[in-house]
Amino acid sequence: MTENVWAYRAGVDYLAAELTGYKVEATDGGIGKVDKHSDEVTDAYLVVDTGVWILGKEVLLPAGTVISIDHEERTVYVDRTKDQVKAAPEFHRDEHLGDDDYRRALGTHYGSGVSGMPFGVPPA
């Protein structure tokens, strides 16, 4: 896992294409499609529309959870299970996209190791 959960890992080719519409695969199966993404250096994330999997809700995945992207298959692979994604703090786009407290909670949930740090700020 990257030290900063809000940054893509080295070697992940996230700039090659618009990721919106890509399928998202957890370690144990599909979780939805990318509805929005950010590729900012220290504020990178995916908003995933889960469809019927979690009753049509969206989830926010920090870019550090992405282990690879297959542009030919239009698929993003993350290193979390479906249960780990489902257990994340509930995401509401209008409330949480700019909410530092939510991002800290989400970073802690996904094991960033930087709990208490403002989102996007790597430890010194």
Beta strands, then each sheet from edge to edge (+ up, - down):
strand 1: 23-26
strand 2: 29-40
strand 3: 43-49
strand 4: 58-62
strand 5: 66-70
strand 6: 75-78
sheet 1: 4+ 3- 2+ 1- 6- 5+
end
